[in-house]
Amino acid sequence: MHDHPADHDHEEAGEWKKLALLAAASGVLGLLSLLAKHFGGPESDWALLLVGASCLAGGWDAAIDGWASLKQRRVDVHLLMLVVAAGAWVVDARAEGALLLFLFSTAGALEHFAMDRTRGAIDALLDRAPKKARLLGENDIETEISVASLRPGDRVVILPGELIPADGKVLTGESAVDESNLTGEAKPAAKKPGSEVAGGTLNTWGRLIVAVTKAEVDSALQRIVRLIREAQESKAPAQRTIDRWGDTYAIFTLSASALFFVFLKFTSPADAVKEAAPLYRAMTLLVVLSPCALVLSVPSAVLAAIAAGARNGILFRGGAAVERLADVDCVCFDKTGTLTAGEPEVAALEVFPAGADRQRALNALLSLESGTTHPFAAGVVKACQKEGAVQIQVVGLSNSPGQGVAGSVAGTRWSVGTREFVGGHDLPPAPMAAGAIVSEVWASDGTVVVRATLVDQIRAESAPTLDALHQRGIRTVMLTGDREEAASAAAKQVGVQSYAAALTPDAKMAAIRRYSAEGHVVAMVGDGVNDAPSLAAADVAIGMGGRGSDAALESSDLVLTDDRIGRLVDAIELSRTARAAIRFNIIVSIGAALGMAAYVVFNQAPLTLGVAVHEGSTVLVCLNGLRLLGYRPKR
């Protein structure tokens, strides 16, 4: 087996077919050698030639990998298998040696097939990447160019049934776009002017004109594929432990077999032959102790889980995230953009005192909010623009995380953010419907005060998701920088078990560390932008991939690529399924090795039995990991 399965990403696709062909040749030649032995006698030249050819075919790949390990001064399982096969010839058990190499090469082909399938599940994303685009040039003349030539600002035409060539924003036209290759969601998403679209997704029925916002290399599709490939090379903690002790274990196996041989040499009868012969029994022990199944026990499950997650809108950024998420017993949520839709609309825009220059105040508010990434900014900017406000250059812009921003507009210093930050007055709240999730953005220059009152909506999936987490014994907490009133209204509607409001980014981080100190394994769900400190403090950082996707993809251990909070439950279930598969694989691999080793030491076990148990356990852990590729979320 391959000691470093992540290296398979650098192999030629379909490598398993070559290995399967060698394994098949080894098996056929082995059977022919048995026929030649039956009809021509055990020492038939044809029997010897055919069994030798069977060993050559079965051991070819092992010899290549074993030689590569020797050049690195390492002892791996390939060398162990070759030593056993050579020993089998010495003790006149050539058929058993051929069987060992046949089964070893067959298991190797199956291993490569499993890895090829996981890689293929990811490469399938790239198969949806278009190669050509309809560029809309001057005078609206269409020209077909390569997607690689597109640049931000270009306009492209997408006809019904065509793939969208690059990430962009719809300028004109309406349609529905199939985004299942990125999000796992089968239902097409409606698109209209202003909607964002992702490269590689399918335009179903309408004609769209799209302004390109990102070059091909920076597209959501390319970034997701790139990050998944990095994840496949990032080993899980259990795999790192196995790798760390892999070479030591191989040396231990050789040493234990050698000592067993020496012990038997002095204690066995002088006329011991075949299964009772010291070398024969030592070779059998070497086979059953070889760590083939153990080496594959973790990566076969982890890589399959990563591929299955990607197909369902869940991006694990490494084996550590797959394993760690299964242990999470406390999930902390940001409010805006996570439990809520994250697109609050301004319900009231007030300027105080009544006689103040409203246009001047709104110009300042618009100018400062245009330069921020806060979730409330887009709604405030849109409301100001509706009233005819214009953007003015801001001088000396400064940012106070969790509080607000300040800068000079038309020679006057303005601050925008929380009421405390801008020094707002105690004003009566704007009239809103009971139970509304109300937030406020304030602005002031010391004499004039602006208050924007925004209303957000709870995501439809939020309450069912939290209920599903509670059923699994997972504690839920909402951490928000918003006002107590808005936090309380949101907490009641989604059913979160506890919440904290008016938190700065540092306070959120301190809260997560407090839960960790209490013994919880904590996951933090946020948008990856304002929640960066708390995401970093959590055991598992979970980003919402649609909002602030660049930051989410780069700072999170796990990304929900379509912003559907319900994917969190799917991710936890997949992680727990993968962990169960890993534990089963480790138990099977260690149990088979130790159980057969004990049997070999205290009994005269045939080499054939040792080979069958050893390679059988290897095939079993491969198949058990491979089954995760068929994982489907339970709805």
C-alpha positions in Angstrom: 0.0 0.0 0.0 1.0 3.6 -0.5 2.5 5.1 2.7 1.4 8.6 1.6 -1.9 8.5 -0.1 -2.0 12.3 -0.6 0.7 11.8 -3.2 -1.9 10.3 -5.4 -3.1 13.7 -6.4 0.1 14.0 -8.3 -0.3 10.7 -10.2 -1.7 10.3 -13.6 -5.5 9.9 -13.6 -6.5 6.2 -14.1 -3.2 4.9 -12.6 -5.3 2.2 -10.9 -6.1 0.7 -14.3 -2.4 -0.1 -14.9 -2.1 -1.6 -11.4 -5.3 -3.6 -12.0 -3.8 -4.9 -15.2 -0.6 -6.0 -13.4 -2.7 -7.6 -10.7 -4.8 -9.5 -13.2 -1.7 -10.7 -15.0 -0.3 -11.9 -11.7 -3.4 -13.8 -11.0 -3.7 -15.4 -14.4 0.0 -16.4 -14.4 -0.4 -17.8 -10.9 -3.3 -20.0 -12.0 -1.4 -21.2 -15.1 1.6 -22.1 -12.9 -0.7 -24.3 -10.8 -2.0 -26.0 -13.9 1.6 -26.5 -15.1 2.5 -27.9 -11.7 -0.4 -30.3 -11.8 0.3 -31.7 -15.2 4.2 -31.3 -15.3 5.1 -31.9 -11.6 6.3 -29.4 -8.9 9.7 -28.8 -10.5 8.3 -28.3 -14.0 10.2 -25.6 -15.9 6.9 -24.1 -17.1 5.6 -24.1 -13.5 8.7 -22.3 -12.2 8.6 -19.8 -15.1 5.0 -19.0 -14.7 5.1 -18.6 -10.9 8.1 -16.4 -11.3 6.3 -14.2 -13.9 3.3 -14.0 -11.5 5.6 -12.7 -8.8 7.2 -10.2 -11.2 3.8 -8.8 -12.3 2.4 -8.7 -8.7 5.6 -7.1 -7.3 6.4 -4.7 -10.0 4.8 -1.6 -8.5 5.9 -2.6 -5.0 9.5 -2.8 -6.3 9.3 0.7 -7.8 7.9 2.2 -4.6 10.2 0.1 -2.4 13.3 1.3 -4.3 12.1 4.9 -4.0 11.8 4.5 -0.2 15.2 2.9 0.1 16.7 5.9 -1.7 15.1 8.0 1.0 16.6 5.7 3.7 13.1 4.5 4.7 11.6 1.1 5.2 8.0 0.8 4.1 5.4 -1.8 3.6 6.4 -2.4 0.0 9.8 -3.6 1.1 8.2 -5.8 3.7 6.1 -7.5 1.1 9.1 -8.1 -1.2 11.1 -9.6 1.7 8.3 -12.0 2.5 7.9 -13.0 -1.2 11.7 -13.6 -1.4 11.6 -15.6 1.8 8.7 -17.7 0.4 10.9 -18.8 -2.5 13.7 -19.7 0.0 11.4 -22.0 2.0 9.9 -23.5 -1.2 6.6 -21.8 -0.8 6.6 -20.1 -4.2 2.9 -20.4 -4.7 2.2 -18.6 -1.4 4.7 -15.9 -2.4 2.9 -15.4 -5.7 -0.5 -15.3 -3.9 0.8 -12.7 -1.5 2.0 -10.4 -4.3 -1.2 -11.0 -6.3 -3.4 -10.0 -3.4 -1.0 -7.1 -2.5 -1.2 -5.7 -6.0 -4.9 -6.2 -6.1 -5.4 -4.3 -2.9 -3.0 -1.6 -4.2 -5.2 -1.3 -7.4 -8.3 -1.0 -5.2 -6.6 1.7 -3.1 -5.7 3.7 -6.1 -9.2 3.3 -7.5 -10.6 4.7 -4.2 -8.3 7.7 -4.4 -9.1 8.1 -8.1 -12.8 8.2 -7.3 -12.4 10.9 -4.6 -10.2 12.9 -7.0 -12.7 12.4 -9.8 -15.5 13.7 -7.6 -13.6 17.0 -7.4 -12.4 17.1 -10.9 -16.1 16.7 -12.0 -16.5 20.3 -10.8 -13.9 21.5 -13.4 -15.6 19.5 -16.1 -18.4 22.1 -15.8 -16.0 25.0 -16.4 -16.7 26.6 -19.7 -13.9 27.2 -22.2 -15.5 29.9 -24.4 -17.5 33.1 -23.7 -19.6 35.5 -25.8 -17.9 38.9 -25.2 -20.2 41.9 -25.8 -18.0 44.7 -27.2 -18.6 48.1 -28.6 -21.9 48.7 -30.4 -23.0 45.5 -28.7 -21.1 43.3 -31.1 -20.7 39.7 -29.9 -17.3 38.0 -30.1 -16.4 34.5 -29.0 -13.2 34.5 -26.9 -11.6 32.1 -24.4 -12.8 32.3 -20.8 -9.1 32.8 -19.7 -9.1 36.1 -21.6 -12.0 37.6 -19.7 -11.2 40.5 -17.3 -13.2 42.2 -14.6 -15.5 44.8 -16.3 -16.1 42.8 -19.5 -19.7 42.2 -20.5 -20.7 38.7 -21.6 -23.9 37.2 -23.0 -25.2 33.9 -21.7 -27.9 32.1 -23.7 -30.3 29.6 -22.3 -28.6 26.2 -21.7 -25.1 27.7 -21.6 -22.6 27.7 -18.8 -21.8 31.0 -17.2 -18.2 31.7 -18.1 -17.1 33.7 -15.1 -18.2 35.2 -11.8 -20.2 38.3 -12.3 -23.3 40.5 -11.8 -26.4 40.4 -14.0 -26.9 43.6 -15.9 -30.0 42.8 -17.9 -32.3 39.8 -18.3 -33.9 37.3 -15.9 -33.4 33.6 -15.6 -32.9 30.7 -13.2 -29.4 29.3 -12.7 -28.6 25.7 -11.8 -25.8 26.0 -9.1 -25.9 22.4 -7.9 -22.3 21.7 -8.9 -21.2 24.4 -6.3 -23.9 24.2 -3.7 -25.5 20.8 -4.0 -28.9 22.5 -4.2 -31.0 20.9 -7.0 -33.5 23.8 -7.3 -32.3 26.5 -9.8 -31.8 30.0 -8.2 -33.7 32.9 -9.7 -31.5 35.7 -11.2 -32.4 39.2 -12.1 -30.5 42.5 -12.6 -28.2 43.0 -9.7 -28.0 39.3 -8.9 -24.5 37.6 -8.6 -23.7 34.6 -10.7 -20.8 32.1 -10.4 -18.7 30.7 -13.2 -19.4 27.1 -14.2 -23.1 27.2 -13.2 -25.8 26.6 -15.8 -28.2 29.2 -17.2 -31.5 27.4 -17.6 -34.0 29.5 -19.6 -33.4 33.2 -19.9 -30.9 35.4 -21.8 -28.5 37.2 -19.5 -26.0 40.0 -19.9 -23.4 39.7 -17.1 -20.6 42.1 -16.0 -17.6 40.0 -15.2 -16.3 40.7 -11.6 -13.5 38.2 -11.3 -11.0 36.6 -13.7 -11.2 32.9 -14.2 -8.4 32.1 -11.8 -10.2 33.9 -9.0 -13.7 32.5 -9.7 -15.6 30.7 -7.0 -15.4 27.4 -8.9 -11.6 27.6 -9.3 -11.1 28.7 -5.7 -13.3 25.9 -4.3 -11.5 23.2 -6.4 -8.1 24.6 -5.4 -9.0 24.6 -1.7 -10.4 21.1 -1.9 -7.2 19.8 -3.4 -5.3 21.5 -0.6 -7.7 19.9 1.9 -7.0 16.4 0.4 -3.3 17.0 1.1 -4.0 18.2 4.6 -3.9 15.1 6.8 -6.2 14.3 9.7 -4.6 14.1 13.2 -5.1 10.3 13.3 -3.3 10.0 9.9 -0.4 12.2 11.1 0.0 9.9 14.1 0.1 6.9 11.9 2.6 8.5 9.5 4.8 9.6 12.4 5.2 6.1 13.6 5.0 4.4 10.2 8.7 3.9 9.6 9.3 2.9 13.2 6.6 0.3 13.0 8.0 -1.1 9.8 11.4 -1.5 11.5 9.7 -3.1 14.5 7.9 -5.6 12.2 11.2 -6.6 10.6 12.9 -6.9 14.0 10.1 -8.9 15.6 10.0 -11.3 12.7 13.8 -11.7 12.8 13.8 -12.3 16.6 10.9 -14.8 16.2 13.0 -16.6 13.6 16.1 -16.7 15.9 13.9 -18.0 18.8 12.4 -20.7 16.6 15.8 -21.7 15.2 16.9 -22.6 18.7 13.6 -24.1 20.0 12.1 -25.9 16.9 12.9 -29.5 16.0 15.8 -29.9 13.6 13.6 -31.7 11.1 10.8 -29.0 11.1 9.7 -28.3 7.5 7.0 -26.3 5.7 4.6 -24.6 8.1 6.7 -25.7 11.1 10.0 -24.3 9.6 11.3 -21.3 11.5 11.8 -19.1 8.4 8.3 -20.0 7.1 6.6 -19.0 10.4 8.8 -15.8 10.6 7.7 -14.9 7.1 4.0 -15.5 8.1 4.4 -13.2 11.1 6.0 -10.5 8.9 3.0 -10.6 6.6 0.3 -10.3 9.3 2.1 -7.5 11.1 2.6 -5.4 8.0 0.6 -2.2 8.3 -1.2 -2.0 4.9 -4.7 -1.8 6.3 -3.6 0.7 9.1 -1.9 3.0 6.6 -5.2 3.2 4.6 -7.6 3.2 7.5 -7.8 7.1 7.8 -7.2 8.6 4.4 -9.6 6.3 2.6 -12.4 7.7 4.8 -11.2 11.3 5.0 -10.7 11.8 1.3 -14.1 10.3 0.5 -15.7 12.6 3.1 -14.1 15.7 1.6 -15.3 14.7 -1.9 -18.9 13.9 -0.6 -19.0 17.2 1.3 -18.0 19.2 -1.8 -20.8 17.6 -3.8 -23.3 18.7 -1.1 -22.2 22.3 -0.6 -19.9 21.6 2.3 -16.2 22.4 1.9 -13.9 20.8 4.4 -10.5 22.4 4.3 -8.6 19.4 5.5 -8.7 16.1 7.3 -8.4 17.8 10.7 -11.8 19.6 10.1 -13.4 16.3 9.1 -12.4 14.7 12.4 -12.8 17.7 14.7 -16.3 18.6 13.7 -17.6 15.3 14.9 -16.5 16.3 18.5 -18.2 19.7 18.5 -20.7 20.0 21.4 -21.2 23.8 21.3 -21.9 26.0 18.3 -21.7 29.8 18.5 -23.4 31.8 15.8 -23.1 35.4 14.6 -26.5 36.9 14.1 -26.4 39.1 11.0 -25.9 37.1 7.8 -25.8 33.8 9.7 -29.1 33.3 11.6 -30.7 36.2 9.8 -30.8 36.9 6.0 -28.1 39.5 6.5 -29.7 42.0 4.1 -31.5 44.4 6.5 -33.5 47.2 4.9 -33.8 50.7 6.3 -37.3 51.2 7.7 -36.7 54.7 9.0 -34.0 57.3 8.2 -34.1 60.3 10.6 -32.1 63.4 11.0 -32.0 65.5 14.3 -32.6 68.3 15.1 -35.6 68.8 12.8 -34.1 71.9 11.2 -30.7 70.3 10.2 -29.5 70.1 6.6 -30.8 66.6 5.8 -29.0 66.4 2.4 -25.7 67.2 3.9 -26.1 64.6 6.7 -27.2 61.9 4.3 -24.2 62.7 2.0 -21.9 62.2 4.9 -23.6 58.9 6.0 -23.5 57.6 2.4 -19.8 58.5 1.9 -18.6 56.8 5.1 -20.8 53.7 4.7 -19.7 53.2 1.1 -16.2 52.4 2.4 -17.1 49.7 4.9 -17.9 45.9 4.6 -20.4 45.9 7.6 -23.6 43.9 6.8 -25.7 47.0 7.5 -23.8 49.2 5.1 -25.5 48.1 1.8 -29.0 48.8 3.2 -27.9 52.2 4.5 -26.2 53.2 1.2 -29.3 52.1 -0.8 -31.6 54.2 1.5 -29.5 57.3 1.2 -29.3 57.0 -2.6 -33.1 56.8 -2.8 -33.2 60.2 -1.2 -30.7 61.6 -3.7 -27.6 61.6 -1.5 -24.3 61.7 -3.3 -20.9 60.2 -2.4 -18.2 62.7 -1.3 -14.5 61.9 -0.8 -13.6 60.9 2.7 -10.3 62.1 4.2 -8.6 60.4 7.1 -10.8 57.4 7.3 -10.3 55.3 10.5 -11.9 52.1 11.7 -12.8 51.0 15.2 -13.7 47.3 15.0 -17.1 46.5 16.4 -17.8 50.2 16.9 -17.8 52.2 13.7 -15.8 54.4 11.3 -14.8 58.0 11.3 -13.5 60.4 8.7 -13.7 64.0 7.3 -16.4 64.8 4.7 -16.4 68.2 3.1 -14.1 69.5 5.9 -16.2 68.2 8.8 -15.3 65.2 11.0 -18.1 62.6 11.0 -18.4 59.3 12.8 -20.8 56.4 11.9 -21.5 53.3 13.9 -23.1 52.5 17.3 -25.0 55.1 19.3 -22.2 55.0 22.0 -19.5 55.4 19.3 -21.0 58.5 17.8 -22.3 60.0 21.0 -25.9 59.7 20.0 -28.7 61.1 22.2 -31.5 59.2 24.0 -34.2 59.4 21.3 -37.5 57.5 21.3 -37.3 54.4 19.1 -38.8 54.5 15.6 -42.2 52.7 15.5 -41.8 49.1 14.3 -43.9 46.0 14.3 -43.8 43.8 17.4 -41.1 41.2 17.3 -39.2 42.8 14.5 -35.4 42.4 14.5 -34.5 46.1 14.7 -30.9 47.4 14.4 -29.6 51.0 14.3 -26.8 52.8 12.6 -26.0 56.3 13.9 -24.0 59.1 12.4 -23.0 62.5 13.9 -20.6 65.4 13.5 -21.2 66.7 17.0 -24.2 68.9 16.1 -26.3 66.8 13.7 -27.4 63.2 14.4 -28.6 60.7 11.9 -30.3 57.5 12.9 -31.0 54.7 10.3 -33.3 52.0 11.7 -33.0 48.7 9.9 -35.1 45.6 10.0 -33.7 42.1 9.2 -35.4 38.8 8.6 -34.7 35.4 10.2 -33.5 32.7 7.7 -36.2 30.1 7.1 -33.7 27.3 8.0 -32.4 28.9 11.2 -35.0 27.6 13.7 -35.1 24.0 12.3 -31.3 23.9 12.2 -31.0 24.9 15.8 -33.7 22.4 16.8 -31.7 19.6 15.0 -28.6 20.6 16.8 -30.4 20.5 20.2 -31.7 17.0 19.3 -28.0 15.9 18.9 -27.0 17.3 22.3 -25.2 20.3 20.9 -25.4 23.6 22.8 -26.2 26.7 20.7 -25.2 30.3 21.5 -25.7 33.5 19.6 -22.9 36.1 19.8 -23.7 39.5 18.3 -22.4 43.0 18.3 -26.0 44.3 17.8 -28.2 45.9 20.4 -29.9 43.9 23.2 -33.4 44.5 21.7 -32.4 43.1 18.3 -30.5 40.2 19.8 -33.4 39.3 22.1 -36.0 39.3 19.3 -33.7 37.2 17.1 -32.9 34.7 19.9 -36.6 34.1 20.6 -37.5 33.5 16.9 -34.7 31.0 16.2 -34.8 29.2 19.6 -31.1 29.7 20.5 -30.3 28.4 24.0 -28.4 31.5 25.1 -27.1 34.8 23.6 -24.9 37.8 24.3 -25.4 41.2 22.7 -23.4 44.4 22.2 -20.2 42.4 21.9 -17.0 43.8 20.3 -14.9 41.3 18.2 -12.6 40.9 21.2 -15.5 40.1 23.5 -16.8 37.5 21.1 -13.4 35.9 21.0 -13.3 35.9 24.9 -16.7 34.3 25.0 -15.6 31.4 22.8 -12.4 30.9 24.8 -14.6 30.8 28.0 -16.7 28.0 26.5 -13.5 26.1 25.5 -12.1 26.5 29.0 -15.4 24.9 30.3 -14.5 21.8 28.4 -16.6 22.4 25.3 -15.4 21.7 21.7 -16.6 24.9 20.1 -17.5 25.7 16.5 -18.1 29.3 15.4 -20.3 30.1 12.5 -19.8 33.6 10.9 -19.3 35.4 7.6 -15.5 35.3 7.8 -15.1 39.1 7.7 -16.2 40.8 11.0 -15.9 37.5 12.9 -12.3 36.8 12.1 -11.0 36.9 15.7 -13.8 34.6 17.0 -13.4 32.2 14.1 -9.7 32.0 14.9 -10.5 31.3 18.6 -12.9 28.4 17.8 -11.9 24.8 17.6 -13.7 24.6 14.2 -14.3 27.8 12.2 -17.3 27.7 9.9 -17.7 30.3 7.2 -20.8 31.3 5.2 -19.5 31.0 1.7 -21.8 33.4 -0.1 -21.4 36.5 2.1 -17.8 37.6 2.3 -16.8 34.5 0.5 -13.2 35.4 -0.1 -12.6 35.9 3.7 -14.7 32.8 4.5 -12.8 30.5 2.2 -9.5 31.7 3.5 -10.1 31.9 7.2 -12.5 28.9 7.9 -11.9 25.2 8.5 -15.3 24.5 6.9 -17.3 26.6 4.4 -21.0 26.3 3.7 -20.7 27.3 0.1 -24.3 28.3 -0.6 -24.9 30.2 2.7 -27.6 27.6 3.8 -27.3 27.3 7.5 -29.0 23.8 7.3 -25.8 22.5 5.7 -24.2 22.7 9.2 -26.3 19.7 10.4 -25.4 17.8 7.2 -21.7 18.6 7.8 -21.8 17.3 11.4 -23.6 14.1 10.3 -21.0 13.5 7.5 -18.2 14.2 10.0 -19.6 11.7 12.5 -20.1 9.1 9.8 -16.5 9.6 8.6 -15.2 9.3 12.2 -17.2 6.1 12.7 -15.7 4.7 9.5 -12.2 5.7 10.7 -12.6 4.0 14.0 -14.0 0.9 12.4 -11.0 0.8 10.0 -8.5 1.3 12.8 -10.1 -1.5 14.9 -10.2 -3.9 11.9 -6.6 -3.2 10.8 -5.1 -3.4 14.3 -7.3 -6.3 15.4 -6.5 -8.3 12.3 -2.8 -7.7 12.7 -2.6 -8.4 16.4 -5.0 -11.3 16.3 -3.2 -13.1 13.4 0.2 -12.3 15.0 -0.9 -14.1 18.2 -2.2 -17.0 16.2 1.0 -17.3 14.2 3.2 -17.1 17.3 1.3 -19.9 19.2 0.3 -22.0 16.2 1.6 -23.2 12.9 -0.5 -21.0 10.7 -0.2 -21.4 6.9 1.2 -18.4 5.0 -1.9 -18.5 2.8 -4.1 -17.8 5.8 -1.9 -14.9 6.9 -1.9 -13.4 3.4 -5.7 -13.8 3.1 -6.4 -12.0 6.5 -3.8 -9.3 5.9 -5.0 -8.4 2.4 -8.6 -9.0 3.3 -8.5 -6.4 6.0 -6.8 -4.0 3.6 -9.6 -4.4 1.0 -12.2 -4.0 3.7 -10.9 -0.7 5.0 -10.7 0.6 1.4 -14.3 -0.3 0.7 -15.5 1.1 4.0 -13.9 4.4 3.3 -15.1 4.4 -0.4 -18.7 4.0 0.7 -18.7 7.6 2.0 -18.6 8.8 -1.6 -22.3 7.9 -1.7 -23.2 9.9 1.4 -26.5 11.8 1.0 -27.9 14.3 3.6 -31.0 13.1 5.4 -33.9 15.4 4.9 
